Amino acid sequence: MELVLALGIGVFTASGVWLILRPRTFQLVLGLCLMSYAVNLFIYAMGRLRVDAPPLVGSEAVADAAIYTDPLPQALVLTAIVISFAMTALLLVVLIAARGLTGTDHVDGEDEE
């Protein structure tokens, strides 16, 4: 499971960087989204990879920390998802306004031939 997660993070990061370096603004937005997915997966992986483990300690007398997952990375990822959605929406609105003013969606402003 760790190898698949590491490969997924690597593929998301590499694809995101490649798309960020492209001249079109839509590809830039997709690259930023892929990079945020890679960062979210990385943060989530820092909280111990456990399947079917509860994130909160119950009302038992003795709590064994080894059977629980860390809820902090889950909360950080949830917050990052909300913030990245809002920032993506804002970026798209700014890019649509810039396209309306310039008439093109290239980052450098030159038309492609």
C-alpha positions, 0 to 999 in steps of 0.5 A, a space after each residue: 500500500 505504501 508503494 502505491 501511495 508513493 507512486 501516486 504522489 510522484 505521478 501527481 507531482 510530476 504531472 502537476 509540475 509538467 502542466 504548470 510549465 505549459 503556456 495555456 491557463 487551463 493547463 496551469 489550473 489543472 497542474 495546480 489542482 494535481 499539485 494540491 492533490 499530491 500535497 494532500 496525499 502526502 499530508 494524509 500519509 504522514 498520519 500513519 497508514 491504517 485501514 479500518 482504524 478509528 481516528 478517535 479514542 473511545 471511552 475505554 479505560 486504557 487507550 492503545 495508541 497503536 490501534 488508532 489513526 492520527 486525526 490531525 492530518 485528516 483535519 489538515 487535508 479536509 481544510 486544505 481541500 476546502 481552501 484549494 477549491 476556493 482558490 481554484 474558483 478564484 483563479 478561474 474567475 481571474 483567468 476568465 476576466 483576463 481572457 475577456 480583457 486580452 482576448 487570449 488564454 496564453 500566459 505570455 499573451 502571444 497567439 500560437 500558430 
